[in-house]
């Protein structure tokens, strides 16, 4: 297997692989994205083309900010809080999570994370991927308290995320205070 080349996808935006193959990239150097009102995600994958079997991201959540819209997927996911505090909204329940808390969501588990505490939290997210993946965005009164629920149940991600605006390349405002800051 050849080594994939890494390129800055837009000057100063961060590195992404330009093709298939193995690669090494530091999260500080990889590309990051966000949508207005949502957290920031480090995307280790190629811009516009995800890994075919496994999704993996670092998510940075400022206090009060959700990482996505409350949803369930037809694939399992796992999460590890690396630093800070966040709230997990899962199946209509709320849990406060701290560094090193691990969350496993079997397929069909509705969930979302919201930043909590005094500083940004960092979460490692991992999920299985298949071509027949399905996502459901159910209405949740609890998630709505954090701006993280749809108003009407849907399976359409464009509808679920319409109010957040288009994705953009950006690093978290708390960049210098995150665990990797030197």
N, C-alpha and C positions, 0 to 999 in steps of 0.2 A: 504494500500500500504506500503510495507516495505521500510526501508531506504537503499539506495544503498551504498555499501562500496566504499571508495576511496583508490586507491593505486598509488604509484609512479610508472609510467609505465616504467621508466628506471631510475636508481639512479640519482637524481638531475634534471630530466626532467620535473617533475610536476605531479600533481594528476589527475586521471581520474576515473570515476565510473567503477566498474567491472561488473555491471549488471543493471537491471531495478530497478526503485524505485526513490524516492525523495532523494535529497542531497543538501548540502550547501558547496560551495567551494569559497574561495577568489581568485580573478583573479591572484593575486601574486603567489598563490600556485598551480593553474591549469597548465595543460601542454600547451606548445606553440610550434608552428611549422612554418617553412618557406621553401621556395625553393629559390635557388640562383637567385638574381635579382628581387625578389618579397618581399612584406612586411611580417610582422610577425603576426600570428593569434593565439589568445588564444582560444583553443578548449575546451569548457566545456563538450563536449560529450565524450563517450567512444572511445578509440583508434580504428579506423577502423569501427565503427558502430555509425552513427549519430542518433540524435533524429528523430523519424519517421514523425512528423508533422511540426516541426519548427526548422529551423537552426538559431543559434545565436552565434556570435563571437565578440571578440574585435580585432580590427586590428590596428597595429602600423605601420605607414609609415614614413620612413626617407625621407627628402627632395629629390625629383626626383624619388622616387621609387613607382611603381604601386602596387596595392594590388592583381591584377589578370590580365587576358587578357580581353580586350574589349569584352563584350558578352551581350546577352539578354537571359532571361529565360522565361519559360511558366508559371511561378509563380510570384506573387508580392514580392517585397522586400522593406525594409525601412532601412534608415541609419541615425544616429545621430552623428555629430562630437562632441566629448567630450572635446577635447583640440587640440591646434595647428591650423595649416592651411593645407588645401589640395585642389587640383583641382579636380573637377568633370568633366569628359568627358561624356556627355549624348546626344545621338541622334545627334552627329556631332557638338555639342556646348561645349564650355568650360566655367566653372563657378568657381570662387574662393570661397571656403567655409571656415568659421571660427567656433570656438567653439559655440555650441548650434544650428548650422544650421541643419535642418532636410530635408532629401530627401526621397520622395516616388517614387518608380518605379513600375508602373503597369506592369502586365505581358507583355512581348514583348518589353520592353524599353532597348535599348542598352546603356551600361554604364561601367565606370571604375573610380577609384580614384587614384590620384597620390599625394604623399607627396609634400608639398610646404612650403615656409617660411624658418625660421632659425633653427627650431627644429622639432622633430618628432610630428606627429599628431596621435590622437587616435580616432577611429571610432567604434561605436557600430553598428553591422550589424545584421539584422533580415530578414528571408525569409521563406515563406511557402514551404512546401515539400509535394510532392505526388509521388506515384510510377511511374506515367506516365510523370514525369517532362522531359522537353526537353530544351537543351541549344544550342544556335547558336552563333558562333564566327565569326562575319562579319569583313571584312577588313575595317580599318579606318585610313585614312591618319593622322588625328589629334592624335589618340591614338598611332600611330606608332612613332610620335615625342618623346614619352615617353617610347618607347620599349614595348608597351602594345597592339599591334595589331598582328593578324595572317597575314601571307603573302597571304594565300588563304583561303577563307571562308570554314568553316567546322562545323560539329556537334560533332566531336570526341575530347573529352577533352585531350586524350593522345597526339593527333596531335597538339592541340592548345598549350599545355604546354611542349612539348618535349624539347625545347631549354633551359628550366629553370632547368632541372635536377630533381632528385628525392627529394621528401619532406624529411625534416630532423627535428629533435627536436632541438629547439633553442629559446632562449629569445632575444628580441631586444637589440642591442648594447647601446641604450639610456635608458636601464632599470632603472638606478638610477635617471634619470631626469624626468621620467614620473609622472603623477599626484599622484600616490599612494606612491611615494618615501617618506620615513620618515627621 
